[in-house]
Amino acid sequence: MMLGIIKRNFEHITRNCFVTLYKYLVRSHLEYANSVWYPKMDVDKLERVQKRATQLIPELSKKSYSDRLN
């Protein structure tokens, strides 16, 4: 849900701004929820969220997933 909020409210976003929003809004939520509610949560589910998040950065959206992670 937080990725959707970022996508809707920040149409033209820079990489640095997106990384800051992702760290504070998305990743912190995932890390808390993962350790508290789903101690055995699949890494694949977390990876899907991260994959979707890296596609939201315009300059990285056309690259492969491994390049976006770098």
N, C-alpha and C positions, 0 to 999 in steps of 0.2 A: 504493500500500500504506500509506503513512504517513497518508493521509486516513482510511483504514479503521481504523487504530490509534487515531487521535484520536476517531473516531466511536464506537468500541466502549468506550473507556476513560473518556471524558468525556461522560456522558449529559446533564447540565445544565451547560452551559458558557456563560460570559459572552462578550460580543463581544471585550473586551480580552484575555481569556485565550486565546480562539481565535486572534486575530491574532498573539499572541506565539508560540503553538505552530506556527501556519502558517508564520511567518517562519523559525523555527529548524529545523523538521522537514521541511517540504514544499518551500518556496521555495528554501532553500539547496541541497537535494538536486537540485531541477530545474535550477537555474542551473549547478551543477557538472556534472551529467550532460549537460546540453545543450551546454555549451562543450567538454567533453572527448570525449564519445562520439558525439554527433550534431551536428556543426557546422552541418548544413543541415536540422535538424529543423523540421518544420512548426510554425508558430505556432498552428495550429488544435489540435494536440495539447496544447500548453501551455494554451491557452485553455479546453479542456474540463476540465482539472484545476482551473483556477481557478474555473470555473463550478460544478463540483461542490463545491468548498470553500466558496464563498459560500452555497450552499444548506444547509450544515450549521449556520449561525448561525440559531437559532430566530426571532429578531426580523426577520431579512432573508429568510427562506425563501419568503415569499409575494410578495415584490416582483419586479419584472422584473430581468433580468440587468444592464441598464445602471444601474438605480437601486441595485442591490447594489454595483456597482463604485464608485459615488460615495460 
